[in-house]
Amino acid sequence: PFMLLVMVTLLTGVLSAFLVNDAICLVMAPIVVHVTRVINRNPVPYLIATCTASNCGSVATITGNPQNMVIGALSGISYPAFTLALAPVALFGLLCVIV
């Protein structure tokens, strides 16, 4: 179902914005597999959405992925300024995952 795809994408994206995206993939994958088995759906599209949404969501903040942490540390940009600049990019990416 489409709504499951939307929920998986948004939850994964939001969590990945604030926690390291690799960890979110590791946490979300078994949940997605379990839910799709319960509703008798192929898990692959939802797992692909999980991976791509995790990458898109991690763009939004300095804590989203290790590369952002390096950029934040070396550039001296503040957390709010980084988020203000890149959250729209992350949201656009999540929209692309859903569509």
C-alpha positions as a Python dict, from the first residue, in 0.01 Angstrom:
ca = {
    (1, 'P'): (0, 0, 0),
    (2, 'F'): (103, 352, -81),
    (3, 'M'): (42, 484, 271),
    (4, 'L'): (290, 233, 414),
    (5, 'L'): (549, 360, 167),
    (6, 'V'): (480, 718, 274),
    (7, 'M'): (502, 631, 644),
    (8, 'V'): (824, 431, 605),
    (9, 'T'): (980, 709, 398),
    (10, 'L'): (886, 991, 635),
    (11, 'L'): (975, 803, 954),
    (12, 'T'): (1310, 692, 815),
    (13, 'G'): (1387, 1038, 680),
    (14, 'V'): (1305, 1219, 1002),
    (15, 'L'): (1498, 973, 1219),
    (16, 'S'): (1797, 993, 983),
    (17, 'A'): (1804, 1370, 1014),
    (18, 'F'): (1883, 1346, 1385),
    (19, 'L'): (2058, 1011, 1422),
    (20, 'V'): (2328, 858, 1204),
    (21, 'N'): (2159, 729, 889),
    (22, 'D'): (2341, 393, 883),
    (23, 'A'): (2201, 306, 1225),
    (24, 'I'): (1851, 399, 1113),
    (25, 'C'): (1880, 163, 814),
    (26, 'L'): (1987, -117, 1048),
    (27, 'V'): (1694, -50, 1281),
    (28, 'M'): (1428, 4, 1016),
    (29, 'A'): (1508, -289, 785),
    (30, 'P'): (1384, -569, 1014),
    (31, 'I'): (1077, -364, 1107),
    (32, 'V'): (993, -311, 740),
    (33, 'V'): (1045, -681, 661),
    (34, 'H'): (821, -783, 951),
    (35, 'V'): (541, -542, 860),
    (36, 'T'): (546, -638, 492),
    (37, 'R'): (532, -1008, 582),
    (38, 'V'): (233, -947, 807),
    (39, 'I'): (44, -770, 526),
    (40, 'N'): (172, -1016, 264),
    (41, 'R'): (362, -762, 52),
    (42, 'N'): (697, -774, -122),
    (43, 'P'): (943, -600, 114),
    (44, 'V'): (1186, -490, -159),
    (45, 'P'): (1016, -160, -258),
    (46, 'Y'): (983, -62, 107),
    (47, 'L'): (1344, -154, 182),
    (48, 'I'): (1460, 53, -115),
    (49, 'A'): (1252, 342, 19),
    (50, 'T'): (1413, 292, 360),
    (51, 'C'): (1765, 315, 219),
    (52, 'T'): (1699, 613, -5),
    (53, 'A'): (1494, 800, 255),
    (54, 'S'): (1771, 747, 508),
    (55, 'N'): (2022, 909, 276),
    (56, 'C'): (1789, 1196, 189),
    (57, 'G'): (1692, 1263, 549),
    (58, 'S'): (2051, 1260, 668),
    (59, 'V'): (2125, 1563, 452),
    (60, 'A'): (1910, 1786, 674),
    (61, 'T'): (2132, 1821, 979),
    (62, 'I'): (2492, 1805, 1093),
    (63, 'T'): (2420, 1491, 1295),
    (64, 'G'): (2258, 1309, 1003),
    (65, 'N'): (2576, 1148, 873),
    (66, 'P'): (2949, 1152, 942),
    (67, 'Q'): (3029, 1362, 635),
    (68, 'N'): (2801, 1637, 762),
    (69, 'M'): (2979, 1624, 1097),
    (70, 'V'): (3313, 1680, 925),
    (71, 'I'): (3167, 1966, 720),
    (72, 'G'): (3016, 2122, 1032),
    (73, 'A'): (3337, 2094, 1230),
    (74, 'L'): (3566, 2230, 959),
    (75, 'S'): (3337, 2508, 839),
    (76, 'G'): (3223, 2628, 1179),
    (77, 'I'): (2863, 2656, 1055),
    (78, 'S'): (2606, 2644, 1333),
    (79, 'Y'): (2359, 2358, 1362),
    (80, 'P'): (2057, 2582, 1293),
    (81, 'A'): (2222, 2749, 992),
    (82, 'F'): (2316, 2411, 844),
    (83, 'T'): (1964, 2279, 898),
    (84, 'L'): (1801, 2590, 758),
    (85, 'A'): (2011, 2563, 443),
    (86, 'L'): (1974, 2189, 384),
    (87, 'A'): (1638, 2083, 529),
    (88, 'P'): (1457, 2195, 211),
    (89, 'V'): (1692, 1977, 5),
    (90, 'A'): (1622, 1681, 232),
    (91, 'L'): (1246, 1736, 211),
    (92, 'F'): (1263, 1750, -168),
    (93, 'G'): (1460, 1425, -168),
    (94, 'L'): (1200, 1256, 53),
    (95, 'L'): (925, 1375, -178),
    (96, 'C'): (1113, 1221, -471),
    (97, 'V'): (1139, 890, -283),
    (98, 'I'): (763, 887, -228),
    (99, 'V'): (679, 976, -587),
}
